Amino acid sequence: MLRVIVILFFLSFGLCSWVHAAEIFPTAKHGRGEVRTINAIPVAILVGSPVEIGEQHAALVAKPGKELLGFPKLIFAEFGIEFFYPLAAQAGKTLMLNAPQRYQQEVAAATKIGKLEPETLAVANTLLELRRIGCSALIVEPKKSATGAMLFGRNFDFPPFGVLDRYSLVTVIRPEGHHAFAAVSFPGLMGVFSGMNDAGLCVATLDVYEAADGSSHFDPTGVPMALTFRQILEECTTVAEAEALLKRTHATTQANLAVCDRERGVIFEITPKQVARRDAKDALLPCTNHFRLPGLAVNEECWRYDSLEVAGEKPTLAVADIQAALHQANQGELTLQTMVFEPRELVLHISLGTPPSSAHKMHRLELRDLLLSK
């Protein structure tokens, strides 16, 4: 009997975040957009022009996630620097002026229909410039993959402040004239932290705190990074195309960007001064929050990176092995999203909610039909 009680306890612990997420994002439609619950994961599907997508985001995602839209202010309050928020808001609005016009239109439409303060979405979509995120990623190229195809795993780590862990969802966006993509996201986030497009191109950003090239931590003349990463998914199909886009786009801050297509994976080490590429070694490519290339690396010590390298000692790795490796690299209450993308199959395995997300069952999402629908 005791064993049954223990099992039921852990089952309820693993399911509570899914039930709550489905309650936060109920099934709904707005224009051509909709929200569904698929295999226990809330999925928002946004379709059309920038204005249509912005309006759908406001009605289907931002409205039910209204509590989270105050999250940027909460961060400043938690650190006792509320007085700095107006400056951050102004910086966010200034950065948005550097973004592609279609994203500005989308943010404006969402702000209007959602009746939001003008700076709300600007700050939400420039958090990569205004905060520090610590994450882990592991890319496994085909010759080391148990499936014979690319696998791309990642933990998203960020302080939840008692609210963030309850509001994750998957957003599928099918923009007119561009590639469709799926992002693991939050209400108010138009940019991309983690995602995969209809060609199987995947991206995940990981913050970096130091660079040896003397670059600044913040360059206000750059393009918001999360929107640049979304642009990669909308306009690129290969690692080479992603590299070209990054090199012609001025970065605002220092970051690692893990990228893979169906054939190879790379880490782009990005600063406002340069974009460098780190390739896989023996078909394995771990990444955390340090640069590792000569001329950029400052401090390479990271227990999470070491843990991911150890996981790669197996002859081949399957999805379950990658989740296990990511769990070894979890940061407790900071680990809010755990995922493994399969680019060839257009499949996402994902765990959201109660930290550490890496400890829970991953739910399988078949994205092909959602991404390729007309």
C-alpha positions as CSV (number, residue, x, y, z in Angstrom):
1,M,0.0,0.0,0.0
2,L,2.8,2.4,0.9
3,R,4.4,1.8,-2.5
4,V,1.1,2.6,-4.3
5,I,0.8,5.8,-2.3
6,V,4.3,6.8,-3.2
7,I,3.7,6.1,-6.9
8,L,0.5,8.1,-6.9
9,F,2.2,11.0,-5.2
10,F,4.9,11.2,-7.9
11,L,2.3,10.8,-10.7
12,S,0.3,13.6,-9.3
13,F,3.5,15.7,-8.9
14,G,4.4,15.1,-12.5
15,L,0.9,15.9,-13.8
16,C,0.0,18.9,-11.8
17,S,1.9,21.3,-14.1
18,W,0.1,19.9,-17.2
19,V,-3.3,20.2,-15.7
20,H,-2.6,23.8,-14.6
21,A,-1.2,24.7,-18.0
22,A,-4.3,23.4,-19.8
23,E,-6.4,25.5,-17.4
24,I,-4.4,28.6,-18.1
25,F,-4.6,28.2,-21.8
26,P,-8.0,26.8,-22.6
27,T,-9.1,25.6,-26.0
28,A,-10.1,28.8,-27.9
29,K,-10.1,30.4,-31.4
30,H,-9.5,33.9,-32.7
31,G,-9.5,34.6,-36.4
32,R,-7.3,31.9,-38.0
33,G,-5.5,31.2,-34.8
34,E,-6.4,28.7,-32.0
35,V,-5.2,27.1,-28.8
36,R,-5.3,23.3,-28.4
37,T,-4.1,20.9,-25.8
38,I,-2.0,18.2,-27.5
39,N,-0.7,15.3,-25.5
40,A,-1.1,17.4,-22.3
41,I,0.8,20.4,-23.7
42,P,-0.9,23.7,-24.5
43,V,-0.2,24.6,-28.1
44,A,-1.0,28.0,-29.6
45,I,-1.3,28.1,-33.4
46,L,-0.9,31.6,-34.9
47,V,-1.4,32.2,-38.6
48,G,-1.3,35.0,-41.1
49,S,0.1,38.5,-41.5
50,P,2.1,40.3,-38.7
51,V,-1.1,42.1,-37.6
52,E,-3.2,38.9,-37.5
53,I,-0.5,37.0,-35.6
54,G,-0.2,39.9,-33.1
55,E,-3.9,40.0,-32.5
56,Q,-4.1,36.2,-32.1
57,H,-1.2,36.3,-29.7
58,A,-3.0,38.9,-27.6
59,A,-6.3,37.2,-27.6
60,L,-5.2,33.5,-27.2
61,V,-1.9,33.7,-25.3
62,A,-1.4,37.1,-23.6
63,K,-4.9,37.5,-22.3
64,P,-5.0,34.1,-20.4
65,G,-1.3,34.7,-19.4
66,K,-2.0,38.3,-18.2
67,E,-0.4,37.5,-14.8
68,L,2.9,36.8,-16.5
69,L,2.9,40.1,-18.5
70,G,3.9,41.8,-15.2
71,F,6.9,39.5,-14.9
72,P,9.6,42.0,-16.1
73,K,8.5,44.5,-13.4
74,L,8.5,41.7,-10.9
75,I,12.1,40.9,-11.7
76,F,13.2,44.5,-11.0
77,A,11.1,44.5,-7.8
78,E,12.6,41.2,-6.5
79,F,16.1,42.7,-6.8
80,G,15.1,45.9,-5.2
81,I,15.7,48.1,-8.3
82,E,12.2,49.1,-9.2
83,F,13.6,52.6,-9.9
84,F,15.5,51.2,-12.8
85,Y,12.5,49.7,-14.7
86,P,11.6,53.0,-16.6
87,L,15.2,53.0,-18.0
88,A,14.9,49.3,-19.0
89,A,11.5,50.0,-20.6
90,Q,12.9,52.9,-22.6
91,A,15.9,50.7,-23.7
92,G,13.5,47.9,-24.7
93,K,11.4,50.3,-26.8
94,T,14.5,51.7,-28.4
95,L,15.8,48.3,-29.3
96,M,12.5,47.4,-30.9
97,L,13.0,50.2,-33.4
98,N,16.0,48.2,-34.7
99,A,13.9,45.0,-35.3
100,P,12.5,44.0,-38.7
101,Q,9.3,45.9,-39.5
102,R,7.1,42.9,-39.4
103,Y,7.9,42.2,-35.8
104,Q,7.2,45.8,-34.8
105,Q,3.8,45.5,-36.5
106,E,3.1,42.3,-34.6
107,V,4.0,43.8,-31.3
108,A,1.9,46.9,-32.0
109,A,-1.1,44.9,-32.9
110,A,-0.8,42.7,-29.8
111,T,-0.4,45.8,-27.6
112,K,-3.5,47.4,-29.1
113,I,-5.9,44.5,-28.9
114,G,-4.5,43.4,-25.6
115,K,-4.8,47.0,-24.2
116,L,-1.3,46.7,-22.8
117,E,1.1,49.4,-21.7
118,P,3.3,50.3,-24.6
119,E,6.5,49.1,-23.0
120,T,5.2,45.7,-21.8
121,L,6.0,43.6,-24.9
122,A,9.1,45.7,-25.8
123,V,10.6,44.7,-22.4
124,A,9.4,41.1,-22.7
125,N,11.1,40.7,-26.1
126,T,14.4,42.3,-25.1
127,L,15.0,40.2,-21.9
128,L,18.0,38.6,-23.6
129,E,19.6,42.0,-23.5
130,L,18.4,43.0,-20.0
131,R,18.9,39.9,-18.0
132,R,21.1,36.8,-17.5
133,I,19.9,33.3,-18.5
134,G,21.8,30.1,-17.6
135,C,20.9,27.1,-19.8
136,S,22.4,23.8,-21.1
137,A,22.2,22.2,-24.6
138,L,23.4,19.0,-26.2
139,I,23.5,18.4,-29.9
140,V,24.0,14.8,-31.2
141,E,24.9,14.5,-34.8
142,P,23.5,11.5,-36.9
143,K,26.5,9.2,-36.6
144,K,26.3,9.3,-32.8
145,S,22.5,9.2,-32.6
146,A,20.7,6.0,-31.8
147,T,18.0,7.1,-34.4
148,G,20.5,7.7,-37.1
149,A,19.3,11.3,-37.3
150,M,20.1,14.6,-35.6
151,L,19.0,15.1,-32.0
152,F,18.9,18.5,-30.2
153,G,18.4,18.7,-26.5
154,R,18.1,21.7,-24.2
155,N,17.3,22.9,-20.7
156,F,15.9,26.4,-20.3
157,D,16.9,27.8,-16.9
158,F,15.6,31.0,-15.4
159,P,14.5,32.1,-11.9
160,P,10.7,31.5,-11.8
161,F,9.9,34.1,-9.1
162,G,6.9,32.0,-8.2
163,V,5.1,32.5,-11.5
164,L,7.2,31.7,-14.6
165,D,7.1,27.9,-14.3
166,R,3.3,27.9,-14.7
167,Y,3.1,29.7,-18.0
168,S,5.2,27.7,-20.6
169,L,3.5,26.7,-23.8
170,V,4.4,25.7,-27.4
171,T,3.7,28.3,-30.0
172,V,3.4,27.3,-33.6
173,I,3.6,30.3,-36.0
174,R,2.8,30.1,-39.7
175,P,3.6,33.6,-41.0
176,E,2.7,34.6,-44.5
177,G,5.7,34.4,-46.9
178,H,8.1,32.7,-44.4
179,H,8.9,29.4,-42.9
180,A,6.6,28.1,-40.2
181,F,8.2,27.3,-36.9
182,A,7.4,26.0,-33.4
183,A,8.9,27.7,-30.3
184,V,8.8,26.7,-26.6
185,S,7.6,30.0,-25.3
186,F,5.8,32.2,-22.8
187,P,2.9,34.8,-23.1
188,G,4.2,38.1,-24.5
189,L,7.3,36.5,-26.1
190,M,7.3,37.1,-29.9
191,G,11.0,36.3,-30.2
192,V,12.5,32.8,-29.8
193,F,14.6,31.3,-27.1
194,S,14.2,27.6,-28.3
195,G,12.5,26.5,-31.6
196,M,12.4,24.4,-34.8
197,N,11.1,25.3,-38.2
198,D,9.4,23.3,-41.0
199,A,12.8,22.5,-42.6
200,G,14.1,21.0,-39.3
201,L,16.4,23.9,-38.5
202,C,16.7,24.3,-34.7
203,V,17.9,27.1,-32.5
204,A,18.4,27.6,-28.7
205,T,20.1,30.6,-27.0
206,L,22.4,30.3,-24.0
207,D,23.6,33.4,-22.2
208,V,27.3,34.2,-21.8
209,Y,28.7,36.5,-19.1
210,E,32.3,37.2,-20.2
211,A,34.1,37.6,-23.6
212,A,37.8,38.0,-24.2
213,D,37.3,40.2,-27.3
214,G,36.6,43.3,-25.2
215,S,33.0,43.6,-26.5
216,S,30.3,45.4,-24.4
217,H,27.6,43.5,-22.5
218,F,25.0,45.7,-24.2
219,D,25.0,47.5,-27.5
220,P,21.8,49.6,-28.0
221,T,22.4,49.8,-31.8
222,G,21.9,46.1,-32.3
223,V,18.8,44.1,-33.1
224,P,16.9,42.3,-30.3
225,M,18.5,38.9,-30.1
226,A,15.3,36.9,-29.5
227,L,13.8,38.4,-32.7
228,T,17.0,37.7,-34.7
229,F,16.7,34.0,-33.6
230,R,13.1,34.0,-34.7
231,Q,14.2,35.5,-38.0
232,I,16.6,32.6,-38.5
233,L,13.7,30.2,-38.2
234,E,11.5,32.1,-40.6
235,E,14.1,32.7,-43.3
236,C,16.7,29.9,-43.1
237,T,16.9,26.2,-43.8
238,T,20.5,25.3,-43.1
239,V,23.3,26.1,-40.6
240,A,25.1,28.0,-43.3
241,E,22.2,30.2,-44.0
242,A,21.8,30.9,-40.3
243,E,25.5,31.8,-40.0
244,A,25.1,34.3,-42.9
245,L,22.1,36.0,-41.3
246,L,23.9,36.3,-37.9
247,K,26.9,37.8,-39.6
248,R,24.9,40.5,-41.3
249,T,22.9,41.3,-38.2
250,H,24.4,43.5,-35.5
251,A,24.2,41.8,-32.1
252,T,23.2,43.6,-28.9
253,T,25.0,41.3,-26.4
254,Q,27.0,38.2,-25.8
255,A,25.4,34.8,-26.3
256,N,25.9,31.3,-27.5
257,L,23.4,30.1,-30.1
258,A,23.1,26.4,-30.6
259,V,21.9,25.6,-34.1
260,C,21.4,22.4,-36.1
261,D,19.9,21.4,-39.4
262,R,19.3,17.8,-40.4
263,E,23.0,17.1,-41.1
264,R,25.1,19.0,-38.6
265,G,25.2,21.1,-35.4
266,V,27.2,24.1,-34.4
267,I,27.5,26.6,-31.6
268,F,27.7,30.3,-32.7
269,E,29.6,32.3,-30.2
270,I,28.2,35.8,-30.6
271,T,29.3,39.2,-29.4
272,P,28.6,42.7,-30.6
273,K,32.0,42.5,-32.3
274,Q,31.9,39.1,-34.0
275,V,30.2,35.8,-34.8
276,A,32.4,32.7,-34.4
277,R,31.5,29.0,-35.0
278,R,32.3,26.0,-32.8
279,D,31.8,22.7,-34.5
280,A,31.0,19.3,-33.1
281,K,33.7,17.0,-31.9
282,D,33.1,13.3,-32.5
283,A,29.5,14.2,-33.5
284,L,28.8,15.6,-30.0
285,L,28.4,19.3,-29.1
286,P,27.6,20.3,-25.5
287,C,27.0,23.9,-24.6
288,T,26.4,26.0,-21.4
289,N,27.2,29.6,-20.6
290,H,30.8,30.1,-21.6
291,F,32.6,30.9,-24.8
292,R,35.2,28.2,-25.7
293,L,36.9,29.4,-28.8
294,P,40.4,31.1,-28.7
295,G,40.0,34.8,-28.6
296,L,36.6,34.6,-26.9
297,A,37.0,32.2,-24.0
298,V,37.6,33.6,-20.5
299,N,36.6,30.9,-18.1
300,E,35.7,27.5,-19.3
301,E,34.9,25.9,-15.9
302,C,31.4,24.6,-15.8
303,W,30.2,21.4,-14.0
304,R,27.1,21.3,-16.3
305,Y,29.3,21.2,-19.4
306,D,31.5,18.5,-17.9
307,S,28.4,16.5,-17.1
308,L,27.2,16.7,-20.7
309,E,30.6,15.6,-22.0
310,V,30.5,12.5,-19.8
311,A,27.1,11.6,-21.2
312,G,28.6,11.7,-24.7
313,E,31.0,8.8,-23.8
314,K,28.2,6.4,-24.7
315,P,28.6,4.9,-28.2
316,T,25.2,6.3,-29.3
317,L,22.6,8.4,-27.6
318,A,18.8,8.2,-27.8
319,V,16.2,10.7,-26.7
320,A,16.0,9.2,-23.3
321,D,19.8,9.4,-22.9
322,I,19.7,13.1,-23.8
323,Q,17.0,13.8,-21.2
324,A,19.1,11.9,-18.6
325,A,22.1,14.0,-19.5
326,L,20.1,17.2,-19.3
327,H,18.7,16.1,-15.9
328,Q,22.3,15.6,-14.7
329,A,22.9,19.2,-15.7
330,N,19.7,20.6,-14.2
331,Q,19.8,23.6,-11.9
332,G,16.9,22.7,-9.6
333,E,14.1,25.3,-9.4
334,L,15.7,27.2,-12.2
335,T,15.1,24.5,-14.8
336,L,11.7,25.3,-16.3
337,Q,11.7,23.7,-19.7
338,T,13.4,20.5,-21.0
339,M,13.1,19.5,-24.6
340,V,14.6,17.3,-27.4
341,F,14.0,18.1,-31.0
342,E,14.1,15.5,-33.8
343,P,14.6,17.7,-36.9
344,R,14.2,14.8,-39.5
345,E,10.8,13.7,-38.1
346,L,9.7,17.3,-37.0
347,V,9.0,15.9,-33.5
348,L,9.4,17.7,-30.2
349,H,9.7,15.8,-26.9
350,I,9.0,18.2,-24.0
351,S,8.6,18.6,-20.3
352,L,7.3,21.8,-18.8
353,G,6.3,23.1,-15.4
354,T,7.3,22.1,-11.9
355,P,11.1,22.5,-11.6
356,P,13.3,20.7,-12.4
357,S,11.4,20.0,-15.7
358,S,14.1,17.5,-16.6
359,A,12.8,15.1,-13.9
360,H,9.4,14.6,-15.5
361,K,8.1,12.5,-18.4
362,M,8.6,14.2,-21.7
363,H,5.5,14.5,-23.9
364,R,5.8,13.8,-27.6
365,L,4.5,16.4,-30.0
366,E,4.2,15.5,-33.7
367,L,4.7,18.9,-35.3
368,R,4.8,18.0,-39.0
369,D,1.1,18.6,-39.7
370,L,1.0,21.7,-37.6
371,L,4.1,23.2,-39.4
372,L,3.2,22.1,-42.9
373,S,-0.5,23.0,-43.0
374,K,-1.5,25.6,-45.5
